[in-house]
Amino acid sequence: MDYIRLADSRGRANFGWLDSRHTFSFGHYYDAKHMGVSALRVINDDRVRGGAGFDTHGHRDMEIISYVLEGALQHKDSTGNEFVIPAGDVQLMSAGSGIMHSEYNASATDTVHFLQIWIQPNVRGVKPGYQQATIEQNAKLTALVTPDGRDGTLSIRQDVCLSRLEMKAGETIALQVGARSGYLHMLSGQAKSAEQLLQAGDGVGLLHSNTLVAQAKTDMQALWFDLPGEAG
């Protein structure tokens, strides 16, 4: 691994209704050492209390992925989409030439826990888009988001593949990127890579190496980003 980001070292913003941990620089949190990996610009680990959420606001030229870990998220946008995103679903909003949206906890009482992920697109000023899917795990590594939307995945405007990794305790995987970049973000359980113990919220990146070997110490789940060698 060439880059490591432990959960406890992440930036934090707590507004009462929102408790957010920032893997990379975001909003008022800035760290020149943590600006993203390739086209991956944001991983915010958000917990929103019941009945609260993000009021209507705008985005432009960004691919925004929401992955719900617990609870459910209510999405509404200026193109007419209004959906509930339950735990385990993946949602992709392509901001394109501009879109307004709001995100609220779908429950009045329970906290919703989700990841907000921003990826820089390789095209600008295009028509906004919305996609959402429930994708069952069909292998150790299951694709969720791809450039071409193959096999029921969501289609992203960038040369990026986002996959969900699930392993039982004792299983091992070698994640290879060749001349590309990669980033592994832990969701649950424990794994070990190059003698580094990884737990929920931890992340490791490949910037100059071509292989990341991870062994599950417990049953675990993570997100794996296969990224361009340079942001495009």
Secondary structure as the mmCIF struct_conf table of DSSP 4:
data_model
#
loop_
_struct_conf.conf_type_id
_struct_conf.id
_struct_conf.beg_label_comp_id
_struct_conf.beg_label_asym_id
_struct_conf.beg_label_seq_id
_struct_conf.end_label_comp_id
_struct_conf.end_label_asym_id
_struct_conf.end_label_seq_id
STRN STRN1 TYR A 3 ARG A 5
HELX_RH_3T_P HELX_RH_3T_P1 ALA A 7 SER A 9
BEND BEND1 ARG A 10 ARG A 10
STRN STRN2 GLY A 11 ASN A 14
BEND BEND2 GLY A 16 TRP A 17
STRN STRN3 LEU A 18 HIS A 22
BEND BEND3 THR A 23 PHE A 24
STRN STRN4 PHE A 26 PHE A 26
TURN_TY1_P TURN_TY1_P1 GLY A 27 HIS A 28
STRN STRN5 TYR A 29 TYR A 29
TURN_TY1_P TURN_TY1_P2 ALA A 32 LYS A 33
BEND BEND4 MET A 35 MET A 35
STRN STRN6 VAL A 37 VAL A 37
TURN_TY1_P TURN_TY1_P3 SER A 38 ALA A 39
STRN STRN7 LEU A 40 VAL A 48
TURN_TY1_P TURN_TY1_P4 GLY A 50 GLY A 51
STRN STRN8 GLY A 53 HIS A 59
BEND BEND5 ASP A 61 ASP A 61
STRN STRN9 GLU A 63 GLU A 70
BEND BEND6 GLY A 71 GLY A 71
STRN STRN10 ALA A 72 ASP A 77
TURN_TY1_P TURN_TY1_P5 SER A 78 THR A 79
BEND BEND7 GLY A 80 GLY A 80
STRN STRN11 GLU A 82 PRO A 86
TURN_TY1_P TURN_TY1_P6 ALA A 87 GLY A 88
STRN STRN12 VAL A 90 SER A 94
TURN_TY1_P TURN_TY1_P7 GLY A 96 SER A 97
STRN STRN13 ILE A 99 ASN A 105
BEND BEND8 ALA A 106 ALA A 106
BEND BEND9 ALA A 108 ASP A 110
STRN STRN14 VAL A 112 ILE A 119
BEND BEND10 ASN A 122 VAL A 123
BEND BEND11 GLY A 125 GLY A 125
HELX_LH_PP_P HELX_LH_PP_P1 VAL A 126 PRO A 128
STRN STRN15 GLY A 129 ALA A 133
BEND BEND12 ALA A 139 LYS A 140
STRN STRN16 LEU A 141 THR A 146
BEND BEND13 PRO A 147 ASP A 148
HELX_RH_3T_P HELX_RH_3T_P2 ARG A 150 GLY A 152
HELX_LH_PP_P HELX_LH_PP_P2 THR A 153 THR A 153
STRN STRN17 LEU A 154 SER A 155
BEND BEND14 ARG A 157 ASP A 159
STRN STRN18 CYS A 161 MET A 167
TURN_TY1_P TURN_TY1_P8 ALA A 169 GLY A 170
STRN STRN19 THR A 172 GLN A 176
TURN_TY1_P TURN_TY1_P9 GLY A 178 ALA A 179
BEND BEND15 ARG A 180 ARG A 180
STRN STRN20 SER A 181 SER A 188
BEND BEND16 GLY A 189 GLY A 189
STRN STRN21 ALA A 191 SER A 193
TURN_TY1_P TURN_TY1_P10 ALA A 194 GLU A 195
STRN STRN22 GLN A 196 LEU A 198
TURN_TY1_P TURN_TY1_P11 ALA A 200 GLY A 201
STRN STRN23 GLY A 203 LEU A 206
BEND BEND17 LEU A 207 HIS A 208
BEND BEND18 ASN A 210 ASN A 210
STRN STRN24 THR A 211 ALA A 216
BEND BEND19 LYS A 217 ASP A 219
STRN STRN25 MET A 220 LEU A 227
BEND BEND20 GLY A 229 GLU A 230
#
